[in-house]
Amino acid sequence: MRKFFAITVPMLKPATFFVLVISIINAFQVFDQIYVLTDGGPANATTMMTYEVYRSAFQEFRMGMAAAQSVVLFAFLLVMTLAGRRATREES
């Protein structure tokens, strides 16, 4: 157990960080499933941020709102990436 936590886990931190960041970004890229299957669902139950950006821009023609939503989405993903980076930071 000591070897596992002292050697193996620290060696896996870069790969763990990469998988964490890619998984977070992929979780927010579920536009096509929502658009094709439910179109937001009953009472917007299946709406995600990416679908809201699309709906604001191309259905309601509110380009400024869509741009602001995109910036918020980017900021959120950046914060999540930095939090993951901090969680897997090496102690050197």
PyMOL Python script that loads the backbone (N, CA, C, O; Angstrom):
from pymol import cmd

cmd.read_pdbstr("""\
ATOM      1  N   MET A   1       0.822  -1.195   0.000  1.00  0.00           N
ATOM      2  CA  MET A   1       0.000   0.000   0.000  1.00  0.00           C
ATOM      3  C   MET A   1       0.868   1.261   0.000  1.00  0.00           C
ATOM      4  O   MET A   1       0.558   2.247  -0.669  1.00  0.00           O
ATOM      5  N   ARG A   2       1.957   1.205   0.764  1.00  0.00           N
ATOM      6  CA  ARG A   2       2.829   2.369   0.837  1.00  0.00           C
ATOM      7  C   ARG A   2       3.424   2.707  -0.529  1.00  0.00           C
ATOM      8  O   ARG A   2       3.482   3.876  -0.911  1.00  0.00           O
ATOM      9  N   LYS A   3       3.871   1.676  -1.272  1.00  0.00           N
ATOM     10  CA  LYS A   3       4.427   1.892  -2.605  1.00  0.00           C
ATOM     11  C   LYS A   3       3.369   2.479  -3.548  1.00  0.00           C
ATOM     12  O   LYS A   3       3.664   3.347  -4.369  1.00  0.00           O
ATOM     13  N   PHE A   4       2.137   1.989  -3.414  1.00  0.00           N
ATOM     14  CA  PHE A   4       1.066   2.476  -4.276  1.00  0.00           C
ATOM     15  C   PHE A   4       0.829   3.965  -4.078  1.00  0.00           C
ATOM     16  O   PHE A   4       0.760   4.719  -5.049  1.00  0.00           O
ATOM     17  N   PHE A   5       0.704   4.397  -2.814  1.00  0.00           N
ATOM     18  CA  PHE A   5       0.414   5.808  -2.545  1.00  0.00           C
ATOM     19  C   PHE A   5       1.646   6.701  -2.648  1.00  0.00           C
ATOM     20  O   PHE A   5       1.509   7.905  -2.862  1.00  0.00           O
ATOM     21  N   ALA A   6       2.839   6.140  -2.503  1.00  0.00           N
ATOM     22  CA  ALA A   6       4.050   6.956  -2.572  1.00  0.00           C
ATOM     23  C   ALA A   6       4.631   7.035  -3.982  1.00  0.00           C
ATOM     24  O   ALA A   6       5.310   8.006  -4.317  1.00  0.00           O
ATOM     25  N   ILE A   7       4.370   6.020  -4.813  1.00  0.00           N
ATOM     26  CA  ILE A   7       4.979   5.990  -6.139  1.00  0.00           C
ATOM     27  C   ILE A   7       3.936   6.020  -7.257  1.00  0.00           C
ATOM     28  O   ILE A   7       4.008   6.861  -8.153  1.00  0.00           O
ATOM     29  N   THR A   8       2.976   5.114  -7.204  1.00  0.00           N
ATOM     30  CA  THR A   8       2.042   4.961  -8.309  1.00  0.00           C
ATOM     31  C   THR A   8       1.096   6.155  -8.447  1.00  0.00           C
ATOM     32  O   THR A   8       0.939   6.694  -9.542  1.00  0.00           O
ATOM     33  N   VAL A   9       0.478   6.563  -7.366  1.00  0.00           N
ATOM     34  CA  VAL A   9      -0.477   7.673  -7.426  1.00  0.00           C
ATOM     35  C   VAL A   9       0.177   8.973  -7.891  1.00  0.00           C
ATOM     36  O   VAL A   9      -0.390   9.645  -8.753  1.00  0.00           O
ATOM     37  N   PRO A  10       1.346   9.364  -7.365  1.00  0.00           N
ATOM     38  CA  PRO A  10       1.966  10.590  -7.891  1.00  0.00           C
ATOM     39  C   PRO A  10       2.346  10.511  -9.368  1.00  0.00           C
ATOM     40  O   PRO A  10       2.322  11.525 -10.066  1.00  0.00           O
ATOM     41  N   MET A  11       2.694   9.322  -9.851  1.00  0.00           N
ATOM     42  CA  MET A  11       3.031   9.171 -11.261  1.00  0.00           C
ATOM     43  C   MET A  11       1.795   9.276 -12.157  1.00  0.00           C
ATOM     44  O   MET A  11       1.912   9.613 -13.335  1.00  0.00           O
ATOM     45  N   LEU A  12       0.622   8.992 -11.613  1.00  0.00           N
ATOM     46  CA  LEU A  12      -0.614   9.048 -12.386  1.00  0.00           C
ATOM     47  C   LEU A  12      -1.270  10.424 -12.376  1.00  0.00           C
ATOM     48  O   LEU A  12      -2.257  10.626 -13.083  1.00  0.00           O
ATOM     49  N   LYS A  13      -0.762  11.370 -11.607  1.00  0.00           N
ATOM     50  CA  LYS A  13      -1.397  12.683 -11.504  1.00  0.00           C
ATOM     51  C   LYS A  13      -1.507  13.425 -12.825  1.00  0.00           C
ATOM     52  O   LYS A  13      -2.567  13.992 -13.090  1.00  0.00           O
ATOM     53  N   PRO A  14      -0.482  13.462 -13.674  1.00  0.00           N
ATOM     54  CA  PRO A  14      -0.664  14.167 -14.960  1.00  0.00           C
ATOM     55  C   PRO A  14      -1.749  13.546 -15.832  1.00  0.00           C
ATOM     56  O   PRO A  14      -2.536  14.263 -16.451  1.00  0.00           O
ATOM     57  N   ALA A  15      -1.795  12.229 -15.884  1.00  0.00           N
ATOM     58  CA  ALA A  15      -2.828  11.562 -16.687  1.00  0.00           C
ATOM     59  C   ALA A  15      -4.198  11.783 -16.076  1.00  0.00           C
ATOM     60  O   ALA A  15      -5.177  11.966 -16.800  1.00  0.00           O
ATOM     61  N   THR A  16      -4.279  11.770 -14.763  1.00  0.00           N
ATOM     62  CA  THR A  16      -5.550  12.014 -14.084  1.00  0.00           C
ATOM     63  C   THR A  16      -6.048  13.424 -14.358  1.00  0.00           C
ATOM     64  O   THR A  16      -7.242  13.620 -14.582  1.00  0.00           O
ATOM     65  N   PHE A  17      -5.169  14.395 -14.345  1.00  0.00           N
ATOM     66  CA  PHE A  17      -5.547  15.774 -14.641  1.00  0.00           C
ATOM     67  C   PHE A  17      -6.058  15.899 -16.069  1.00  0.00           C
ATOM     68  O   PHE A  17      -7.077  16.548 -16.307  1.00  0.00           O
ATOM     69  N   PHE A  18      -5.364  15.286 -17.018  1.00  0.00           N
ATOM     70  CA  PHE A  18      -5.781  15.345 -18.416  1.00  0.00           C
ATOM     71  C   PHE A  18      -7.174  14.737 -18.599  1.00  0.00           C
ATOM     72  O   PHE A  18      -8.025  15.325 -19.265  1.00  0.00           O
ATOM     73  N   VAL A  19      -7.402  13.580 -18.018  1.00  0.00           N
ATOM     74  CA  VAL A  19      -8.701  12.917 -18.129  1.00  0.00           C
ATOM     75  C   VAL A  19      -9.784  13.757 -17.463  1.00  0.00           C
ATOM     76  O   VAL A  19     -10.894  13.847 -17.987  1.00  0.00           O
ATOM     77  N   LEU A  20      -9.491  14.366 -16.333  1.00  0.00           N
ATOM     78  CA  LEU A  20     -10.455  15.211 -15.632  1.00  0.00           C
ATOM     79  C   LEU A  20     -10.866  16.408 -16.487  1.00  0.00           C
ATOM     80  O   LEU A  20     -12.055  16.698 -16.614  1.00  0.00           O
ATOM     81  N   VAL A  21      -9.909  17.091 -17.061  1.00  0.00           N
ATOM     82  CA  VAL A  21     -10.201  18.274 -17.874  1.00  0.00           C
ATOM     83  C   VAL A  21     -10.987  17.894 -19.129  1.00  0.00           C
ATOM     84  O   VAL A  21     -11.972  18.553 -19.464  1.00  0.00           O
ATOM     85  N   ILE A  22     -10.570  16.862 -19.807  1.00  0.00           N
ATOM     86  CA  ILE A  22     -11.269  16.433 -21.021  1.00  0.00           C
ATOM     87  C   ILE A  22     -12.684  15.969 -20.692  1.00  0.00           C
ATOM     88  O   ILE A  22     -13.608  16.237 -21.460  1.00  0.00           O
ATOM     89  N   SER A  23     -12.870  15.293 -19.587  1.00  0.00           N
ATOM     90  CA  SER A  23     -14.210  14.835 -19.193  1.00  0.00           C
ATOM     91  C   SER A  23     -15.129  16.006 -18.865  1.00  0.00           C
ATOM     92  O   SER A  23     -16.306  15.982 -19.222  1.00  0.00           O
ATOM     93  N   ILE A  24     -14.614  17.023 -18.197  1.00  0.00           N
ATOM     94  CA  ILE A  24     -15.419  18.200 -17.879  1.00  0.00           C
ATOM     95  C   ILE A  24     -15.837  18.923 -19.160  1.00  0.00           C
ATOM     96  O   ILE A  24     -16.995  19.316 -19.305  1.00  0.00           O
ATOM     97  N   ILE A  25     -14.905  19.093 -20.077  1.00  0.00           N
ATOM     98  CA  ILE A  25     -15.224  19.775 -21.329  1.00  0.00           C
ATOM     99  C   ILE A  25     -16.228  18.966 -22.144  1.00  0.00           C
ATOM    100  O   ILE A  25     -17.164  19.534 -22.708  1.00  0.00           O
ATOM    101  N   ASN A  26     -16.048  17.655 -22.212  1.00  0.00           N
ATOM    102  CA  ASN A  26     -16.987  16.817 -22.956  1.00  0.00           C
ATOM    103  C   ASN A  26     -18.373  16.800 -22.338  1.00  0.00           C
ATOM    104  O   ASN A  26     -19.365  16.652 -23.052  1.00  0.00           O
ATOM    105  N   ALA A  27     -18.457  16.947 -21.040  1.00  0.00           N
ATOM    106  CA  ALA A  27     -19.764  16.968 -20.383  1.00  0.00           C
ATOM    107  C   ALA A  27     -20.588  18.179 -20.813  1.00  0.00           C
ATOM    108  O   ALA A  27     -21.818  18.128 -20.791  1.00  0.00           O
ATOM    109  N   PHE A  28     -19.930  19.256 -21.201  1.00  0.00           N
ATOM    110  CA  PHE A  28     -20.634  20.450 -21.630  1.00  0.00           C
ATOM    111  C   PHE A  28     -20.846  20.508 -23.139  1.00  0.00           C
ATOM    112  O   PHE A  28     -21.364  21.502 -23.647  1.00  0.00           O
ATOM    113  N   GLN A  29     -20.457  19.466 -23.862  1.00  0.00           N
ATOM    114  CA  GLN A  29     -20.624  19.440 -25.305  1.00  0.00           C
ATOM    115  C   GLN A  29     -21.727  18.471 -25.720  1.00  0.00           C
ATOM    116  O   GLN A  29     -21.547  17.700 -26.663  1.00  0.00           O
ATOM    117  N   VAL A  30     -22.831  18.498 -25.051  1.00  0.00           N
ATOM    118  CA  VAL A  30     -23.934  17.583 -25.351  1.00  0.00           C
ATOM    119  C   VAL A  30     -25.047  18.320 -26.085  1.00  0.00           C
ATOM    120  O   VAL A  30     -26.226  18.122 -25.791  1.00  0.00           O
ATOM    121  N   PHE A  31     -24.680  19.156 -27.024  1.00  0.00           N
ATOM    122  CA  PHE A  31     -25.684  19.916 -27.764  1.00  0.00           C
ATOM    123  C   PHE A  31     -26.514  19.028 -28.674  1.00  0.00           C
ATOM    124  O   PHE A  31     -27.743  19.105 -28.659  1.00  0.00           O
ATOM    125  N   ASP A  32     -25.862  18.187 -29.464  1.00  0.00           N
ATOM    126  CA  ASP A  32     -26.574  17.454 -30.507  1.00  0.00           C
ATOM    127  C   ASP A  32     -27.606  16.479 -29.961  1.00  0.00           C
ATOM    128  O   ASP A  32     -28.686  16.346 -30.537  1.00  0.00           O
ATOM    129  N   GLN A  33     -27.300  15.792 -28.863  1.00  0.00           N
ATOM    130  CA  GLN A  33     -28.276  14.867 -28.284  1.00  0.00           C
ATOM    131  C   GLN A  33     -29.514  15.613 -27.795  1.00  0.00           C
ATOM    132  O   GLN A  33     -30.638  15.160 -28.010  1.00  0.00           O
ATOM    133  N   ILE A  34     -29.315  16.734 -27.149  1.00  0.00           N
ATOM    134  CA  ILE A  34     -30.446  17.509 -26.640  1.00  0.00           C
ATOM    135  C   ILE A  34     -31.271  18.059 -27.802  1.00  0.00           C
ATOM    136  O   ILE A  34     -32.501  18.017 -27.765  1.00  0.00           O
ATOM    137  N   TYR A  35     -30.610  18.566 -28.816  1.00  0.00           N
ATOM    138  CA  TYR A  35     -31.321  19.161 -29.952  1.00  0.00           C
ATOM    139  C   TYR A  35     -32.136  18.123 -30.711  1.00  0.00           C
ATOM    140  O   TYR A  35     -33.290  18.374 -31.058  1.00  0.00           O
ATOM    141  N   VAL A  36     -31.555  16.972 -30.968  1.00  0.00           N
ATOM    142  CA  VAL A  36     -32.232  15.954 -31.770  1.00  0.00           C
ATOM    143  C   VAL A  36     -33.312  15.233 -30.972  1.00  0.00           C
ATOM    144  O   VAL A  36     -34.413  15.019 -31.479  1.00  0.00           O
ATOM    145  N   LEU A  37     -33.013  14.857 -29.740  1.00  0.00           N
ATOM    146  CA  LEU A  37     -33.939  14.016 -28.989  1.00  0.00           C
ATOM    147  C   LEU A  37     -35.062  14.782 -28.314  1.00  0.00           C
ATOM    148  O   LEU A  37     -36.222  14.386 -28.423  1.00  0.00           O
ATOM    149  N   THR A  38     -34.750  15.869 -27.618  1.00  0.00           N
ATOM    150  CA  THR A  38     -35.776  16.493 -26.780  1.00  0.00           C
ATOM    151  C   THR A  38     -36.051  17.952 -27.097  1.00  0.00           C
ATOM    152  O   THR A  38     -37.088  18.475 -26.692  1.00  0.00           O
ATOM    153  N   ASP A  39     -35.151  18.629 -27.812  1.00  0.00           N
ATOM    154  CA  ASP A  39     -35.288  20.060 -28.090  1.00  0.00           C
ATOM    155  C   ASP A  39     -35.512  20.861 -26.809  1.00  0.00           C
ATOM    156  O   ASP A  39     -36.326  21.783 -26.771  1.00  0.00           O
ATOM    157  N   GLY A  40     -34.777  20.493 -25.769  1.00  0.00           N
ATOM    158  CA  GLY A  40     -34.893  21.181 -24.486  1.00  0.00           C
ATOM    159  C   GLY A  40     -35.777  20.454 -23.494  1.00  0.00           C
ATOM    160  O   GLY A  40     -35.745  20.744 -22.298  1.00  0.00           O
ATOM    161  N   GLY A  41     -36.552  19.528 -23.974  1.00  0.00           N
ATOM    162  CA  GLY A  41     -37.369  18.709 -23.084  1.00  0.00           C
ATOM    163  C   GLY A  41     -38.584  19.425 -22.538  1.00  0.00           C
ATOM    164  O   GLY A  41     -38.774  20.617 -22.779  1.00  0.00           O
ATOM    165  N   PRO A  42     -39.396  18.707 -21.811  1.00  0.00           N
ATOM    166  CA  PRO A  42     -40.569  19.343 -21.200  1.00  0.00           C
ATOM    167  C   PRO A  42     -40.121  20.306 -20.100  1.00  0.00           C
ATOM    168  O   PRO A  42     -39.380  19.937 -19.189  1.00  0.00           O
ATOM    169  N   ALA A  43     -40.582  21.526 -20.209  1.00  0.00           N
ATOM    170  CA  ALA A  43     -40.239  22.581 -19.238  1.00  0.00           C
ATOM    171  C   ALA A  43     -38.730  22.786 -19.126  1.00  0.00           C
ATOM    172  O   ALA A  43     -38.227  23.069 -18.039  1.00  0.00           O
ATOM    173  N   ASN A  44     -38.000  22.646 -20.241  1.00  0.00           N
ATOM    174  CA  ASN A  44     -36.544  22.837 -20.297  1.00  0.00           C
ATOM    175  C   ASN A  44     -35.786  21.956 -19.313  1.00  0.00           C
ATOM    176  O   ASN A  44     -34.779  22.385 -18.749  1.00  0.00           O
ATOM    177  N   ALA A  45     -36.254  20.739 -19.102  1.00  0.00           N
ATOM    178  CA  ALA A  45     -35.634  19.835 -18.132  1.00  0.00           C
ATOM    179  C   ALA A  45     -34.268  19.335 -18.587  1.00  0.00           C
ATOM    180  O   ALA A  45     -33.421  19.030 -17.747  1.00  0.00           O
ATOM    181  N   THR A  46     -34.034  19.245 -19.884  1.00  0.00           N
ATOM    182  CA  THR A  46     -32.761  18.711 -20.376  1.00  0.00           C
ATOM    183  C   THR A  46     -31.879  19.773 -21.006  1.00  0.00           C
ATOM    184  O   THR A  46     -30.971  19.437 -21.767  1.00  0.00           O
ATOM    185  N   THR A  47     -32.113  21.022 -20.718  1.00  0.00           N
ATOM    186  CA  THR A  47     -31.339  22.102 -21.320  1.00  0.00           C
ATOM    187  C   THR A  47     -29.968  22.216 -20.654  1.00  0.00           C
ATOM    188  O   THR A  47     -29.848  22.172 -19.430  1.00  0.00           O
ATOM    189  N   MET A  48     -28.934  22.363 -21.493  1.00  0.00           N
ATOM    190  CA  MET A  48     -27.571  22.601 -21.017  1.00  0.00           C
ATOM    191  C   MET A  48     -27.148  23.987 -21.504  1.00  0.00           C
ATOM    192  O   MET A  48     -27.840  24.612 -22.309  1.00  0.00           O
ATOM    193  N   MET A  49     -26.014  24.454 -21.012  1.00  0.00           N
ATOM    194  CA  MET A  49     -25.550  25.790 -21.369  1.00  0.00           C
ATOM    195  C   MET A  49     -25.297  25.925 -22.870  1.00  0.00           C
ATOM    196  O   MET A  49     -25.595  26.969 -23.450  1.00  0.00           O
ATOM    197  N   THR A  50     -24.754  24.892 -23.503  1.00  0.00           N
ATOM    198  CA  THR A  50     -24.481  24.988 -24.928  1.00  0.00           C
ATOM    199  C   THR A  50     -25.774  25.110 -25.736  1.00  0.00           C
ATOM    200  O   THR A  50     -25.814  25.829 -26.734  1.00  0.00           O
ATOM    201  N   TYR A  51     -26.815  24.420 -25.316  1.00  0.00           N
ATOM    202  CA  TYR A  51     -28.095  24.522 -26.007  1.00  0.00           C
ATOM    203  C   TYR A  51     -28.713  25.902 -25.786  1.00  0.00           C
ATOM    204  O   TYR A  51     -29.341  26.450 -26.692  1.00  0.00           O
ATOM    205  N   GLU A  52     -28.542  26.459 -24.610  1.00  0.00           N
ATOM    206  CA  GLU A  52     -29.043  27.810 -24.334  1.00  0.00           C
ATOM    207  C   GLU A  52     -28.345  28.838 -25.213  1.00  0.00           C
ATOM    208  O   GLU A  52     -28.985  29.777 -25.685  1.00  0.00           O
ATOM    209  N   VAL A  53     -27.044  28.678 -25.443  1.00  0.00           N
ATOM    210  CA  VAL A  53     -26.318  29.587 -26.333  1.00  0.00           C
ATOM    211  C   VAL A  53     -26.889  29.493 -27.742  1.00  0.00           C
ATOM    212  O   VAL A  53     -27.119  30.516 -28.387  1.00  0.00           O
ATOM    213  N   TYR A  54     -27.118  28.280 -28.221  1.00  0.00           N
ATOM    214  CA  TYR A  54     -27.701  28.093 -29.554  1.00  0.00           C
ATOM    215  C   TYR A  54     -29.089  28.719 -29.636  1.00  0.00           C
ATOM    216  O   TYR A  54     -29.403  29.430 -30.591  1.00  0.00           O
ATOM    217  N   ARG A  55     -29.910  28.452 -28.634  1.00  0.00           N
ATOM    218  CA  ARG A  55     -31.280  28.966 -28.660  1.00  0.00           C
ATOM    219  C   ARG A  55     -31.311  30.493 -28.610  1.00  0.00           C
ATOM    220  O   ARG A  55     -32.102  31.131 -29.304  1.00  0.00           O
ATOM    221  N   SER A  56     -30.441  31.068 -27.783  1.00  0.00           N
ATOM    222  CA  SER A  56     -30.389  32.532 -27.707  1.00  0.00           C
ATOM    223  C   SER A  56     -29.948  33.149 -29.033  1.00  0.00           C
ATOM    224  O   SER A  56     -30.496  34.161 -29.470  1.00  0.00           O
ATOM    225  N   ALA A  57     -28.957  32.531 -29.665  1.00  0.00           N
ATOM    226  CA  ALA A  57     -28.399  33.110 -30.884  1.00  0.00           C
ATOM    227  C   ALA A  57     -29.260  32.872 -32.114  1.00  0.00           C
ATOM    228  O   ALA A  57     -29.511  33.804 -32.878  1.00  0.00           O
ATOM    229  N   PHE A  58     -29.715  31.644 -32.321  1.00  0.00           N
ATOM    230  CA  PHE A  58     -30.298  31.301 -33.613  1.00  0.00           C
ATOM    231  C   PHE A  58     -31.809  31.102 -33.596  1.00  0.00           C
ATOM    232  O   PHE A  58     -32.421  31.027 -34.662  1.00  0.00           O
ATOM    233  N   GLN A  59     -32.420  31.016 -32.439  1.00  0.00           N
ATOM    234  CA  GLN A  59     -33.870  30.940 -32.397  1.00  0.00           C
ATOM    235  C   GLN A  59     -34.480  32.262 -31.947  1.00  0.00           C
ATOM    236  O   GLN A  59     -35.524  32.677 -32.451  1.00  0.00           O
ATOM    237  N   GLU A  60     -33.821  32.922 -30.994  1.00  0.00           N
ATOM    238  CA  GLU A  60     -34.324  34.200 -30.491  1.00  0.00           C
ATOM    239  C   GLU A  60     -33.582  35.389 -31.087  1.00  0.00           C
ATOM    240  O   GLU A  60     -33.977  36.532 -30.856  1.00  0.00           O
ATOM    241  N   PHE A  61     -32.518  35.150 -31.847  1.00  0.00           N
ATOM    242  CA  PHE A  61     -31.703  36.189 -32.503  1.00  0.00           C
ATOM    243  C   PHE A  61     -31.186  37.232 -31.513  1.00  0.00           C
ATOM    244  O   PHE A  61     -31.189  38.428 -31.802  1.00  0.00           O
ATOM    245  N   ARG A  62     -30.748  36.773 -30.359  1.00  0.00           N
ATOM    246  CA  ARG A  62     -30.148  37.641 -29.339  1.00  0.00           C
ATOM    247  C   ARG A  62     -28.655  37.329 -29.283  1.00  0.00           C
ATOM    248  O   ARG A  62     -28.196  36.604 -28.401  1.00  0.00           O
ATOM    249  N   MET A  63     -27.907  37.879 -30.226  1.00  0.00           N
ATOM    250  CA  MET A  63     -26.489  37.563 -30.367  1.00  0.00           C
ATOM    251  C   MET A  63     -25.665  38.048 -29.175  1.00  0.00           C
ATOM    252  O   MET A  63     -24.713  37.383 -28.765  1.00  0.00           O
ATOM    253  N   GLY A  64     -26.026  39.197 -28.622  1.00  0.00           N
ATOM    254  CA  GLY A  64     -25.309  39.706 -27.456  1.00  0.00           C
ATOM    255  C   GLY A  64     -25.464  38.787 -26.262  1.00  0.00           C
ATOM    256  O   GLY A  64     -24.497  38.528 -25.546  1.00  0.00           O
ATOM    257  N   MET A  65     -26.678  38.290 -26.041  1.00  0.00           N
ATOM    258  CA  MET A  65     -26.927  37.362 -24.947  1.00  0.00           C
ATOM    259  C   MET A  65     -26.152  36.054 -25.162  1.00  0.00           C
ATOM    260  O   MET A  65     -25.590  35.500 -24.218  1.00  0.00           O
ATOM    261  N   ALA A  66     -26.127  35.571 -26.394  1.00  0.00           N
ATOM    262  CA  ALA A  66     -25.400  34.340 -26.701  1.00  0.00           C
ATOM    263  C   ALA A  66     -23.899  34.520 -26.480  1.00  0.00           C
ATOM    264  O   ALA A  66     -23.226  33.616 -25.985  1.00  0.00           O
ATOM    265  N   ALA A  67     -23.383  35.687 -26.849  1.00  0.00           N
ATOM    266  CA  ALA A  67     -21.966  35.957 -26.627  1.00  0.00           C
ATOM    267  C   ALA A  67     -21.650  36.007 -25.139  1.00  0.00           C
ATOM    268  O   ALA A  67     -20.626  35.481 -24.701  1.00  0.00           O
ATOM    269  N   ALA A  68     -22.520  36.634 -24.364  1.00  0.00           N
ATOM    270  CA  ALA A  68     -22.321  36.696 -22.916  1.00  0.00           C
ATOM    271  C   ALA A  68     -22.396  35.299 -22.295  1.00  0.00           C
ATOM    272  O   ALA A  68     -21.611  34.978 -21.402  1.00  0.00           O
ATOM    273  N   GLN A  69     -23.326  34.475 -22.757  1.00  0.00           N
ATOM    274  CA  GLN A  69     -23.426  33.111 -22.250  1.00  0.00           C
ATOM    275  C   GLN A  69     -22.183  32.306 -22.604  1.00  0.00           C
ATOM    276  O   GLN A  69     -21.727  31.487 -21.807  1.00  0.00           O
ATOM    277  N   SER A  70     -21.635  32.531 -23.785  1.00  0.00           N
ATOM    278  CA  SER A  70     -20.418  31.832 -24.192  1.00  0.00           C
ATOM    279  C   SER A  70     -19.238  32.228 -23.314  1.00  0.00           C
ATOM    280  O   SER A  70     -18.417  31.384 -22.956  1.00  0.00           O
ATOM    281  N   VAL A  71     -19.150  33.498 -22.970  1.00  0.00           N
ATOM    282  CA  VAL A  71     -18.070  33.959 -22.097  1.00  0.00           C
ATOM    283  C   VAL A  71     -18.221  33.349 -20.704  1.00  0.00           C
ATOM    284  O   VAL A  71     -17.230  32.949 -20.094  1.00  0.00           O
ATOM    285  N   VAL A  72     -19.438  33.276 -20.204  1.00  0.00           N
ATOM    286  CA  VAL A  72     -19.673  32.656 -18.897  1.00  0.00           C
ATOM    287  C   VAL A  72     -19.317  31.173 -18.938  1.00  0.00           C
ATOM    288  O   VAL A  72     -18.710  30.654 -18.002  1.00  0.00           O
ATOM    289  N   LEU A  73     -19.689  30.493 -20.010  1.00  0.00           N
ATOM    290  CA  LEU A  73     -19.339  29.081 -20.163  1.00  0.00           C
ATOM    291  C   LEU A  73     -17.829  28.900 -20.188  1.00  0.00           C
ATOM    292  O   LEU A  73     -17.301  28.001 -19.532  1.00  0.00           O
ATOM    293  N   PHE A  74     -17.131  29.742 -20.936  1.00  0.00           N
ATOM    294  CA  PHE A  74     -15.673  29.684 -20.985  1.00  0.00           C
ATOM    295  C   PHE A  74     -15.074  29.920 -19.600  1.00  0.00           C
ATOM    296  O   PHE A  74     -14.173  29.191 -19.185  1.00  0.00           O
ATOM    297  N   ALA A  75     -15.564  30.927 -18.887  1.00  0.00           N
ATOM    298  CA  ALA A  75     -15.042  31.219 -17.550  1.00  0.00           C
ATOM    299  C   ALA A  75     -15.278  30.050 -16.600  1.00  0.00           C
ATOM    300  O   ALA A  75     -14.407  29.706 -15.801  1.00  0.00           O
ATOM    301  N   PHE A  76     -16.453  29.443 -16.690  1.00  0.00           N
ATOM    302  CA  PHE A  76     -16.749  28.297 -15.833  1.00  0.00           C
ATOM    303  C   PHE A  76     -15.810  27.131 -16.126  1.00  0.00           C
ATOM    304  O   PHE A  76     -15.291  26.506 -15.201  1.00  0.00           O
ATOM    305  N   LEU A  77     -15.590  26.835 -17.400  1.00  0.00           N
ATOM    306  CA  LEU A  77     -14.678  25.751 -17.756  1.00  0.00           C
ATOM    307  C   LEU A  77     -13.242  26.072 -17.356  1.00  0.00           C
ATOM    308  O   LEU A  77     -12.490  25.179 -16.966  1.00  0.00           O
ATOM    309  N   LEU A  78     -12.865  27.330 -17.450  1.00  0.00           N
ATOM    310  CA  LEU A  78     -11.527  27.726 -17.012  1.00  0.00           C
ATOM    311  C   LEU A  78     -11.367  27.524 -15.513  1.00  0.00           C
ATOM    312  O   LEU A  78     -10.346  27.006 -15.062  1.00  0.00           O
ATOM    313  N   VAL A  79     -12.361  27.926 -14.740  1.00  0.00           N
ATOM    314  CA  VAL A  79     -12.303  27.735 -13.283  1.00  0.00           C
ATOM    315  C   VAL A  79     -12.247  26.253 -12.936  1.00  0.00           C
ATOM    316  O   VAL A  79     -11.488  25.849 -12.055  1.00  0.00           O
ATOM    317  N   MET A  80     -13.049  25.439 -13.625  1.00  0.00           N
ATOM    318  CA  MET A  80     -13.029  23.999 -13.362  1.00  0.00           C
ATOM    319  C   MET A  80     -11.669  23.392 -13.722  1.00  0.00           C
ATOM    320  O   MET A  80     -11.183  22.505 -13.020  1.00  0.00           O
ATOM    321  N   THR A  81     -11.059  23.862 -14.805  1.00  0.00           N
ATOM    322  CA  THR A  81      -9.740  23.377 -15.197  1.00  0.00           C
ATOM    323  C   THR A  81      -8.687  23.775 -14.172  1.00  0.00           C
ATOM    324  O   THR A  81      -7.840  22.962 -13.801  1.00  0.00           O
ATOM    325  N   LEU A  82      -8.736  25.013 -13.717  1.00  0.00           N
ATOM    326  CA  LEU A  82      -7.769  25.461 -12.709  1.00  0.00           C
ATOM    327  C   LEU A  82      -7.961  24.733 -11.383  1.00  0.00           C
ATOM    328  O   LEU A  82      -6.985  24.437 -10.693  1.00  0.00           O
ATOM    329  N   ALA A  83      -9.203  24.444 -11.024  1.00  0.00           N
ATOM    330  CA  ALA A  83      -9.458  23.682  -9.800  1.00  0.00           C
ATOM    331  C   ALA A  83      -8.912  22.260  -9.931  1.00  0.00           C
ATOM    332  O   ALA A  83      -8.343  21.720  -8.982  1.00  0.00           O
ATOM    333  N   GLY A  84      -9.085  21.666 -11.093  1.00  0.00           N
ATOM    334  CA  GLY A  84      -8.513  20.338 -11.318  1.00  0.00           C
ATOM    335  C   GLY A  84      -7.003  20.365 -11.299  1.00  0.00           C
ATOM    336  O   GLY A  84      -6.358  19.448 -10.791  1.00  0.00           O
ATOM    337  N   ARG A  85      -6.440  21.429 -11.858  1.00  0.00           N
ATOM    338  CA  ARG A  85      -4.972  21.585 -11.843  1.00  0.00           C
ATOM    339  C   ARG A  85      -4.455  21.709 -10.412  1.00  0.00           C
ATOM    340  O   ARG A  85      -3.434  21.120 -10.058  1.00  0.00           O
ATOM    341  N   ARG A  86      -5.161  22.473  -9.605  1.00  0.00           N
ATOM    342  CA  ARG A  86      -4.755  22.646  -8.211  1.00  0.00           C
ATOM    343  C   ARG A  86      -4.887  21.338  -7.433  1.00  0.00           C
ATOM    344  O   ARG A  86      -4.064  21.039  -6.568  1.00  0.00           O
ATOM    345  N   ALA A  87      -5.918  20.568  -7.743  1.00  0.00           N
ATOM    346  CA  ALA A  87      -6.141  19.302  -7.034  1.00  0.00           C
ATOM    347  C   ALA A  87      -5.090  18.259  -7.373  1.00  0.00           C
ATOM    348  O   ALA A  87      -4.765  17.410  -6.544  1.00  0.00           O
ATOM    349  N   THR A  88      -4.553  18.318  -8.592  1.00  0.00           N
ATOM    350  CA  THR A  88      -3.555  17.324  -8.987  1.00  0.00           C
ATOM    351  C   THR A  88      -2.131  17.888  -9.026  1.00  0.00           C
ATOM    352  O   THR A  88      -1.233  17.288  -9.616  1.00  0.00           O
ATOM    353  N   ARG A  89      -1.941  19.033  -8.399  1.00  0.00           N
ATOM    354  CA  ARG A  89      -0.616  19.661  -8.405  1.00  0.00           C
ATOM    355  C   ARG A  89       0.393  18.807  -7.657  1.00  0.00           C
ATOM    356  O   ARG A  89       0.073  18.189  -6.641  1.00  0.00           O
ATOM    357  N   GLU A  90       1.597  18.783  -8.165  1.00  0.00           N
ATOM    358  CA  GLU A  90       2.670  18.030  -7.511  1.00  0.00           C
ATOM    359  C   GLU A  90       3.180  18.793  -6.313  1.00  0.00           C
ATOM    360  O   GLU A  90       3.211  20.024  -6.315  1.00  0.00           O
ATOM    361  N   GLU A  91       3.581  18.061  -5.289  1.00  0.00           N
ATOM    362  CA  GLU A  91       4.134  18.666  -4.082  1.00  0.00           C
ATOM    363  C   GLU A  91       5.650  18.676  -4.173  1.00  0.00           C
ATOM    364  O   GLU A  91       6.322  17.931  -3.460  1.00  0.00           O
ATOM    365  N   SER A  92       6.195  19.524  -5.053  1.00  0.00           N
ATOM    366  CA  SER A  92       7.653  19.564  -5.188  1.00  0.00           C
ATOM    367  C   SER A  92       8.182  20.949  -4.966  1.00  0.00           C
ATOM    368  O   SER A  92       9.391  21.168  -5.041  1.00  0.00           O
TER     369      SER A  92
END
""", "prot")
cmd.dss("prot")
cmd.show_as("cartoon", "prot")
cmd.util.cbc("prot")
cmd.orient("prot")
